[in-house]
Each structure stands twice: as C-alpha cells, then as structure tokens.
Amino acid sequence: MHQDHKARLTTKKSELEERIARLERDQRHADEPVEKDFEEQASQRENDDVVDELLREARIELQQINRALTRMASGDYGTCASCGADIGEGRLKAIPEATLCIKCAK
C-alpha cells in the first residue's frame, strides 16, 4: 500500500525538482537589463514576483514530500503527527504527503 504512495511521491519529487530548476533559470533572467519603457519595467517586476512565488511554493511542496519519504523510511508514514491515529487511505491517496488525519487537519 505504501509502495504506491512512495512511487507517487518520488514521481512528484522529480517533477518538482525539474520545475524548481526551470523557475531558478527564469529567476536569473531578472539580472538582465531593465527595459527603458516604464510599462515593460512594470511587467518585468510583476513577472519576477510571480516566478518568486511559484518558486517558494514549489520549495515548500518539495520539503513536504521529502519529509513524507523520511517518515516512510522511519516507519512513521501514515500516522497522524498530532494524535497518533492512522491517516485514512483516502486522505493519503489525495495528499500522500499528509501529516495529519482528517480530524486533526480540520
């Protein structure tokens, strides 16, 4: 059962690592010369802000996946970090990196 979750987490981890690498490449374009046109400058800044936020969210998600894989290795995967109850299979299917059972998550 956990093997399915491990495979999904590993795939998701690889996808996130690739996304982070792409976003970091996009982020480095911020060092390019600033456009002379004010509207273009505003557009560049807005794009930089979007890339920064996407990168931040991807890194957080990657951390959650790495923690889930660590919990699998230690045998704690599928156990609620708050109350110690089992995290339901349906919840783990929907959110394989979940650390809380549905009751504690509410």
N, CA, C and O atoms as a GROMACS GRO file, in nm:
protein
  424
    1MET      N    1   0.082  -0.119   0.000
    1MET     CA    2   0.000   0.000   0.000
    1MET      C    3   0.087   0.126   0.000
    1MET      O    4   0.066   0.216  -0.081
    2HIS      N    5   0.183   0.132   0.090
    2HIS     CA    6   0.271   0.249   0.096
    2HIS      C    7   0.362   0.258  -0.027
    2HIS      O    8   0.412   0.365  -0.059
    3GLN      N    9   0.383   0.146  -0.095
    3GLN     CA   10   0.467   0.148  -0.215
    3GLN      C   11   0.404   0.236  -0.323
    3GLN      O   12   0.475   0.307  -0.395
    4ASP      N   13   0.271   0.231  -0.334
    4ASP     CA   14   0.203   0.317  -0.431
    4ASP      C   15   0.225   0.464  -0.397
    4ASP      O   16   0.252   0.547  -0.484
    5HIS      N   17   0.214   0.496  -0.269
    5HIS     CA   18   0.235   0.634  -0.225
    5HIS      C   19   0.381   0.675  -0.246
    5HIS      O   20   0.409   0.788  -0.286
    6LYS      N   21   0.471   0.583  -0.220
    6LYS     CA   22   0.614   0.613  -0.238
    6LYS      C   23   0.643   0.643  -0.385
    6LYS      O   24   0.717   0.736  -0.416
    7ALA      N   25   0.586   0.563  -0.474
    7ALA     CA   26   0.607   0.585  -0.617
    7ALA      C   27   0.550   0.721  -0.660
    7ALA      O   28   0.614   0.794  -0.736
    8ARG      N   29   0.431   0.755  -0.609
    8ARG     CA   30   0.371   0.885  -0.643
    8ARG      C   31   0.454   1.000  -0.588
    8ARG      O   32   0.475   1.101  -0.655
    9LEU      N   33   0.502   0.985  -0.464
    9LEU     CA   34   0.584   1.089  -0.403
    9LEU      C   35   0.716   1.106  -0.477
    9LEU      O   36   0.762   1.218  -0.498
   10THR      N   37   0.776   0.995  -0.516
   10THR     CA   38   0.904   1.001  -0.588
   10THR      C   39   0.887   1.068  -0.723
   10THR      O   40   0.971   1.148  -0.764
   11THR      N   41   0.779   1.036  -0.793
   11THR     CA   42   0.749   1.100  -0.922
   11THR      C   43   0.725   1.249  -0.903
   11THR      O   44   0.777   1.332  -0.977
   12LYS      N   45   0.645   1.282  -0.802
   12LYS     CA   46   0.613   1.422  -0.773
   12LYS      C   47   0.740   1.498  -0.735
   12LYS      O   48   0.757   1.614  -0.772
   13LYS      N   49   0.829   1.432  -0.661
   13LYS     CA   50   0.956   1.494  -0.621
   13LYS      C   51   1.039   1.529  -0.745
   13LYS      O   52   1.092   1.639  -0.755
   14SER      N   53   1.051   1.435  -0.837
   14SER     CA   54   1.127   1.460  -0.960
   14SER      C   55   1.067   1.574  -1.040
   14SER      O   56   1.140   1.660  -1.092
   15GLU      N   57   0.935   1.576  -1.051
   15GLU     CA   58   0.868   1.684  -1.125
   15GLU      C   59   0.893   1.820  -1.059
   15GLU      O   60   0.918   1.919  -1.127
   16LEU      N   61   0.887   1.823  -0.926
   16LEU     CA   62   0.912   1.948  -0.855
   16LEU      C   63   1.056   1.994  -0.870
   16LEU      O   64   1.082   2.114  -0.887
   17GLU      N   65   1.149   1.902  -0.864
   17GLU     CA   66   1.290   1.938  -0.881
   17GLU      C   67   1.313   1.997  -1.019
   17GLU      O   68   1.389   2.093  -1.034
   18GLU      N   69   1.249   1.941  -1.121
   18GLU     CA   70   1.260   1.996  -1.257
   18GLU      C   71   1.195   2.134  -1.264
   18GLU      O   72   1.251   2.226  -1.325
   19ARG      N   73   1.078   2.150  -1.201
   19ARG     CA   74   1.009   2.279  -1.201
   19ARG      C   75   1.093   2.385  -1.130
   19ARG      O   76   1.103   2.499  -1.177
   20ILE      N   77   1.152   2.348  -1.018
   20ILE     CA   78   1.237   2.442  -0.943
   20ILE      C   79   1.356   2.484  -1.028
   20ILE      O   80   1.392   2.602  -1.030
   21ALA      N   81   1.418   2.391  -1.096
   21ALA     CA   82   1.532   2.424  -1.182
   21ALA      C   83   1.491   2.522  -1.292
   21ALA      O   84   1.564   2.617  -1.320
   22ARG      N   85   1.373   2.499  -1.354
   22ARG     CA   86   1.324   2.591  -1.457
   22ARG      C   87   1.296   2.729  -1.400
   22ARG      O   88   1.332   2.831  -1.459
   23LEU      N   89   1.232   2.732  -1.284
   23LEU     CA   90   1.199   2.860  -1.222
   23LEU      C   91   1.326   2.936  -1.181
   23LEU      O   92   1.332   3.058  -1.192
   24GLU      N   93   1.426   2.863  -1.134
   24GLU     CA   94   1.552   2.928  -1.097
   24GLU      C   95   1.620   2.987  -1.220
   24GLU      O   96   1.681   3.093  -1.213
   25ARG      N   97   1.609   2.916  -1.334
   25ARG     CA   98   1.664   2.972  -1.458
   25ARG      C   99   1.589   3.099  -1.496
   25ARG      O  100   1.650   3.198  -1.535
   26ASP      N  101   1.456   3.095  -1.484
   26ASP     CA  102   1.375   3.214  -1.514
   26ASP      C  103   1.409   3.328  -1.418
   26ASP      O  104   1.413   3.444  -1.458
   27GLN      N  105   1.432   3.294  -1.295
   27GLN     CA  106   1.463   3.394  -1.193
   27GLN      C  107   1.594   3.465  -1.226
   27GLN      O  108   1.608   3.585  -1.200
   28ARG      N  109   1.689   3.394  -1.280
   28ARG     CA  110   1.818   3.455  -1.313
   28ARG      C  111   1.806   3.557  -1.426
   28ARG      O  112   1.892   3.644  -1.440
   29HIS      N  113   1.700   3.548  -1.504
   29HIS     CA  114   1.680   3.648  -1.610
   29HIS      C  115   1.651   3.785  -1.550
   29HIS      O  116   1.655   3.886  -1.621
   30ALA      N  117   1.623   3.789  -1.421
   30ALA     CA  118   1.598   3.917  -1.354
   30ALA      C  119   1.722   4.005  -1.358
   30ALA      O  120   1.712   4.126  -1.339
   31ASP      N  121   1.839   3.946  -1.382
   31ASP     CA  122   1.963   4.023  -1.388
   31ASP      C  123   1.984   4.089  -1.525
   31ASP      O  124   2.081   4.161  -1.544
   32GLU      N  125   1.894   4.063  -1.618
   32GLU     CA  126   1.904   4.124  -1.750
   32GLU      C  127   1.878   4.274  -1.738
   32GLU      O  128   1.818   4.318  -1.640
   33PRO      N  129   1.921   4.350  -1.834
   33PRO     CA  130   1.898   4.495  -1.828
   33PRO      C  131   1.750   4.528  -1.815
   33PRO      O  132   1.666   4.461  -1.875
   34VAL      N  133   1.721   4.628  -1.738
   34VAL     CA  134   1.583   4.672  -1.720
   34VAL      C  135   1.539   4.747  -1.845
   34VAL      O  136   1.613   4.827  -1.902
   35GLU      N  137   1.417   4.718  -1.885
   35GLU     CA  138   1.361   4.786  -2.002
   35GLU      C  139   1.352   4.936  -1.977
   35GLU      O  140   1.330   4.980  -1.864
   36LYS      N  141   1.369   5.013  -2.082
   36LYS     CA  142   1.359   5.158  -2.070
   36LYS      C  143   1.213   5.202  -2.057
   36LYS      O  144   1.183   5.302  -1.992
   37ASP      N  145   1.125   5.127  -2.118
   37ASP     CA  146   0.983   5.159  -2.116
   37ASP      C  147   0.925   5.126  -1.979
   37ASP      O  148   0.942   5.015  -1.929
   38PHE      N  149   0.855   5.223  -1.918
   38PHE     CA  150   0.800   5.206  -1.784
   38PHE      C  151   0.704   5.088  -1.776
   38PHE      O  152   0.708   5.010  -1.681
   39GLU      N  153   0.618   5.073  -1.877
   39GLU     CA  154   0.522   4.962  -1.878
   39GLU      C  155   0.593   4.828  -1.884
   39GLU      O  156   0.552   4.732  -1.819
   40GLU      N  157   0.700   4.821  -1.962
   40GLU     CA  158   0.778   4.698  -1.970
   40GLU      C  159   0.846   4.668  -1.836
   40GLU      O  160   0.853   4.552  -1.795
   41GLN      N  161   0.895   4.772  -1.768
   41GLN     CA  162   0.957   4.754  -1.637
   41GLN      C  163   0.855   4.696  -1.538
   41GLN      O  164   0.885   4.604  -1.462
   42ALA      N  165   0.734   4.752  -1.539
   42ALA     CA  166   0.629   4.705  -1.450
   42ALA      C  167   0.595   4.559  -1.480
   42ALA      O  168   0.574   4.479  -1.389
   43SER      N  169   0.590   4.527  -1.608
   43SER     CA  170   0.562   4.390  -1.650
   43SER      C  171   0.672   4.295  -1.604
   43SER      O  172   0.643   4.184  -1.557
   44GLN      N  173   0.798   4.337  -1.617
   44GLN     CA  174   0.910   4.254  -1.573
   44GLN      C  175   0.902   4.229  -1.422
   44GLN      O  176   0.920   4.116  -1.377
   45ARG      N  177   0.876   4.334  -1.345
   45ARG     CA  178   0.868   4.319  -1.199
   45ARG      C  179   0.754   4.226  -1.160
   45ARG      O  180   0.769   4.143  -1.069
   46GLU      N  181   0.643   4.240  -1.227
   46GLU     CA  182   0.528   4.155  -1.198
   46GLU      C  183   0.563   4.010  -1.229
   46GLU      O  184   0.529   3.920  -1.151
   47ASN      N  185   0.629   3.986  -1.341
   47ASN     CA  186   0.670   3.851  -1.378
   47ASN      C  187   0.768   3.796  -1.274
   47ASN      O  188   0.759   3.679  -1.236
   48ASP      N  189   0.863   3.879  -1.229
   48ASP     CA  190   0.960   3.836  -1.128
   48ASP      C  191   0.889   3.796  -0.999
   48ASP      O  192   0.926   3.697  -0.936
   49ASP      N  193   0.787   3.873  -0.960
   49ASP     CA  194   0.712   3.841  -0.839
   49ASP      C  195   0.639   3.708  -0.853
   49ASP      O  196   0.635   3.629  -0.758
   50VAL      N  197   0.582   3.683  -0.968
   50VAL     CA  198   0.512   3.557  -0.993
   50VAL      C  199   0.610   3.440  -0.988
   50VAL      O  200   0.582   3.338  -0.925
   51VAL      N  201   0.724   3.454  -1.052
   51VAL     CA  202   0.826   3.348  -1.051
   51VAL      C  203   0.875   3.323  -0.908
   51VAL      O  204   0.891   3.207  -0.868
   52ASP      N  205   0.898   3.428  -0.831
   52ASP     CA  206   0.941   3.413  -0.692
   52ASP      C  207   0.839   3.335  -0.610
   52ASP      O  208   0.876   3.247  -0.532
   53GLU      N  209   0.712   3.367  -0.628
   53GLU     CA  210   0.607   3.298  -0.552
   53GLU      C  211   0.593   3.152  -0.594
   53GLU      O  212   0.578   3.064  -0.510
   54LEU      N  213   0.600   3.126  -0.724
   54LEU     CA  214   0.594   2.988  -0.772
   54LEU      C  215   0.712   2.907  -0.718
   54LEU      O  216   0.696   2.791  -0.680
   55LEU      N  217   0.827   2.968  -0.715
   55LEU     CA  218   0.948   2.901  -0.664
   55LEU      C  219   0.932   2.872  -0.515
   55LEU      O  220   0.966   2.763  -0.469
   56ARG      N  221   0.882   2.968  -0.439
   56ARG     CA  222   0.862   2.949  -0.295
   56ARG      C  223   0.766   2.833  -0.269
   56ARG      O  224   0.792   2.748  -0.184
   57GLU      N  225   0.654   2.830  -0.342
   57GLU     CA  226   0.555   2.724  -0.324
   57GLU      C  227   0.610   2.587  -0.363
   57GLU      O  228   0.584   2.488  -0.296
   58ALA      N  229   0.687   2.581  -0.471
   58ALA     CA  230   0.746   2.455  -0.514
   58ALA      C  231   0.846   2.403  -0.411
   58ALA      O  232   0.851   2.282  -0.385
   59ARG      N  233   0.924   2.492  -0.352
   59ARG     CA  234   1.021   2.450  -0.249
   59ARG      C  235   0.950   2.398  -0.125
   59ARG      O  236   0.995   2.300  -0.064
   60ILE      N  237   0.841   2.462  -0.085
   60ILE     CA  238   0.764   2.415   0.031
   60ILE      C  239   0.708   2.276   0.003
   60ILE      O  240   0.717   2.187   0.087
   61GLU      N  241   0.651   2.258  -0.115
   61GLU     CA  242   0.595   2.128  -0.151
   61GLU      C  243   0.703   2.021  -0.155
   61GLU      O  244   0.680   1.908  -0.112
   62LEU      N  245   0.820   2.055  -0.206
   62LEU     CA  246   0.931   1.960  -0.210
   62LEU      C  247   0.973   1.921  -0.068
   62LEU      O  248   1.002   1.805  -0.043
   63GLN      N  249   0.977   2.017   0.022
   63GLN     CA  250   1.010   1.986   0.163
   63GLN      C  251   0.909   1.889   0.222
   63GLN      O  252   0.946   1.795   0.292
   64GLN      N  253   0.781   1.910   0.193
   64GLN     CA  254   0.677   1.822   0.245
   64GLN      C  255   0.694   1.680   0.191
   64GLN      O  256   0.676   1.583   0.264
   65ILE      N  257   0.727   1.670   0.065
   65ILE     CA  258   0.747   1.538   0.004
   65ILE      C  259   0.869   1.470   0.063
   65ILE      O  260   0.865   1.350   0.094
   66ASN      N  261   0.977   1.544   0.081
   66ASN     CA  262   1.097   1.486   0.142
   66ASN      C  263   1.069   1.437   0.284
   66ASN      O  264   1.119   1.332   0.325
   67ARG      N  265   0.989   1.513   0.359
   67ARG     CA  266   0.953   1.470   0.495
   67ARG      C  267   0.870   1.343   0.491
   67ARG      O  268   0.888   1.253   0.573
   68ALA      N  269   0.777   1.335   0.394
   68ALA     CA  270   0.694   1.214   0.381
   68ALA      C  271   0.782   1.093   0.349
   68ALA      O  272   0.762   0.985   0.405
   69LEU      N  273   0.877   1.110   0.260
   69LEU     CA  274   0.968   0.999   0.227
   69LEU      C  275   1.053   0.959   0.348
   69LEU      O  276   1.082   0.841   0.367
   70THR      N  277   1.092   1.057   0.429
   70THR     CA  278   1.167   1.028   0.551
   70THR      C  279   1.079   0.951   0.650
   70THR      O  280   1.126   0.857   0.714
   71ARG      N  281   0.951   0.991   0.662
   71ARG     CA  282   0.859   0.919   0.750
   71ARG      C  283   0.839   0.775   0.702
   71ARG      O  284   0.825   0.684   0.783
   72MET      N  285   0.838   0.756   0.570
   72MET     CA  286   0.827   0.620   0.517
   72MET      C  287   0.947   0.536   0.560
   72MET      O  288   0.932   0.422   0.603
   73ALA      N  289   1.064   0.594   0.547
   73ALA     CA  290   1.187   0.523   0.581
   73ALA      C  291   1.192   0.488   0.730
   73ALA      O  292   1.246   0.384   0.768
   74SER      N  293   1.136   0.576   0.814
   74SER     CA  294   1.141   0.552   0.959
   74SER      C  295   1.022   0.471   1.008
   74SER      O  296   1.019   0.430   1.125
   75GLY      N  297   0.924   0.446   0.921
   75GLY     CA  298   0.807   0.368   0.960
   75GLY      C  299   0.695   0.451   1.020
   75GLY      O  300   0.597   0.396   1.070
   76ASP      N  301   0.707   0.583   1.018
   76ASP     CA  302   0.605   0.672   1.074
   76ASP      C  303   0.503   0.719   0.972
   76ASP      O  304   0.408   0.788   1.008
   77TYR      N  305   0.520   0.682   0.847
   77TYR     CA  306   0.429   0.728   0.742
   77TYR      C  307   0.290   0.673   0.766
   77TYR      O  308   0.273   0.556   0.800
   78GLY      N  309   0.190   0.759   0.749
   78GLY     CA  310   0.051   0.716   0.764
   78GLY      C  311  -0.001   0.730   0.906
   78GLY      O  312  -0.115   0.695   0.934
   79THR      N  313   0.084   0.782   0.996
   79THR     CA  314   0.044   0.805   1.134
   79THR      C  315   0.032   0.955   1.157
   79THR      O  316   0.123   1.030   1.122
   80CYS      N  317  -0.079   0.997   1.215
   80CYS     CA  318  -0.103   1.139   1.240
   80CYS      C  319   0.001   1.195   1.336
   80CYS      O  320   0.026   1.138   1.443
   81ALA      N  321   0.062   1.305   1.298
   81ALA     CA  322   0.165   1.368   1.380
   81ALA      C  323   0.106   1.433   1.505
   81ALA      O  324   0.179   1.464   1.599
   82SER      N  325  -0.024   1.454   1.506
   82SER     CA  326  -0.088   1.521   1.619
   82SER      C  327  -0.144   1.422   1.721
   82SER      O  328  -0.112   1.429   1.839
   83CYS      N  329  -0.228   1.330   1.675
   83CYS     CA  330  -0.297   1.240   1.768
   83CYS      C  331  -0.245   1.096   1.766
   83CYS      O  332  -0.278   1.017   1.855
   84GLY      N  333  -0.164   1.062   1.666
   84GLY     CA  334  -0.108   0.927   1.658
   84GLY      C  335  -0.197   0.825   1.591
   84GLY      O  336  -0.158   0.709   1.576
   85ALA      N  337  -0.318   0.865   1.549
   85ALA     CA  338  -0.409   0.774   1.479
   85ALA      C  339  -0.360   0.752   1.336
   85ALA      O  340  -0.277   0.827   1.284
   86ASP      N  341  -0.414   0.649   1.274
   86ASP     CA  342  -0.381   0.624   1.133
   86ASP      C  343  -0.444   0.733   1.046
   86ASP      O  344  -0.557   0.776   1.070
   87ILE      N  345  -0.370   0.776   0.948
   87ILE     CA  346  -0.424   0.868   0.847
   87ILE      C  347  -0.496   0.780   0.746
   87ILE      O  348  -0.439   0.684   0.696
   88GLY      N  349  -0.619   0.812   0.717
   88GLY     CA  350  -0.700   0.729   0.627
   88GLY      C  351  -0.638   0.713   0.489
   88GLY      O  352  -0.573   0.804   0.437
   89GLU      N  353  -0.660   0.597   0.432
   89GLU     CA  354  -0.606   0.567   0.299
   89GLU      C  355  -0.655   0.666   0.194
   89GLU      O  356  -0.580   0.706   0.106
   90GLY      N  357  -0.782   0.704   0.203
   90GLY     CA  358  -0.836   0.801   0.108
   90GLY      C  359  -0.763   0.934   0.115
   90GLY      O  360  -0.737   0.997   0.013
   91ARG      N  361  -0.730   0.976   0.237
   91ARG     CA  362  -0.656   1.102   0.255
   91ARG      C  363  -0.516   1.090   0.198
   91ARG      O  364  -0.467   1.182   0.132
   92LEU      N  365  -0.452   0.978   0.222
   92LEU     CA  366  -0.316   0.957   0.169
   92LEU      C  367  -0.316   0.948   0.017
   92LEU      O  368  -0.219   0.989  -0.048
   93LYS      N  369  -0.422   0.893  -0.040
   93LYS     CA  370  -0.432   0.891  -0.186
   93LYS      C  371  -0.443   1.031  -0.240
   93LYS      O  372  -0.381   1.064  -0.342
   94ALA      N  373  -0.522   1.115  -0.174
   94ALA     CA  374  -0.543   1.252  -0.219
   94ALA      C  375  -0.422   1.340  -0.191
   94ALA      O  376  -0.384   1.423  -0.273
   95ILE      N  377  -0.363   1.321  -0.073
   95ILE     CA  378  -0.250   1.404  -0.030
   95ILE      C  379  -0.145   1.310   0.031
   95ILE      O  380  -0.140   1.295   0.153
   96PRO      N  381  -0.062   1.248  -0.052
   96PRO     CA  382   0.032   1.149   0.000
   96PRO      C  383   0.135   1.205   0.099
   96PRO      O  384   0.198   1.129   0.172
   97GLU      N  385   0.152   1.338   0.102
   97GLU     CA  386   0.246   1.397   0.196
   97GLU      C  387   0.179   1.442   0.326
   97GLU      O  388   0.241   1.509   0.409
   98ALA      N  389   0.050   1.406   0.345
   98ALA     CA  390  -0.025   1.447   0.463
   98ALA      C  391   0.042   1.398   0.591
   98ALA      O  392   0.092   1.286   0.598
   99THR      N  393   0.042   1.486   0.692
   99THR     CA  394   0.099   1.450   0.822
   99THR      C  395  -0.009   1.439   0.930
   99THR      O  396   0.016   1.392   1.040
  100LEU      N  397  -0.129   1.484   0.896
  100LEU     CA  398  -0.239   1.482   0.993
  100LEU      C  399  -0.357   1.402   0.940
  100LEU      O  400  -0.385   1.400   0.820
  101CYS      N  401  -0.427   1.334   1.033
  101CYS     CA  402  -0.552   1.268   0.995
  101CYS      C  403  -0.654   1.376   0.964
  101CYS      O  404  -0.633   1.493   0.995
  102ILE      N  405  -0.763   1.337   0.904
  102ILE     CA  406  -0.864   1.435   0.863
  102ILE      C  407  -0.921   1.509   0.984
  102ILE      O  408  -0.949   1.629   0.975
  103LYS      N  409  -0.939   1.440   1.096
  103LYS     CA  410  -0.994   1.503   1.217
  103LYS      C  411  -0.901   1.613   1.267
  103LYS      O  412  -0.947   1.723   1.298
  104CYS      N  413  -0.772   1.586   1.274
  104CYS     CA  414  -0.677   1.685   1.324
  104CYS      C  415  -0.653   1.797   1.221
  104CYS      O  416  -0.621   1.910   1.258
  105ALA      N  417  -0.668   1.766   1.095
  105ALA     CA  418  -0.647   1.865   0.990
  105ALA      C  419  -0.758   1.970   0.992
  105ALA      O  420  -0.737   2.084   0.950
  106LYS      N  421  -0.876   1.931   1.042
  106LYS     CA  422  -0.988   2.026   1.048
  106LYS      C  423  -0.963   2.120   1.160
  106LYS      O  424  -1.044   2.210   1.185
   0.00000   0.00000   0.00000
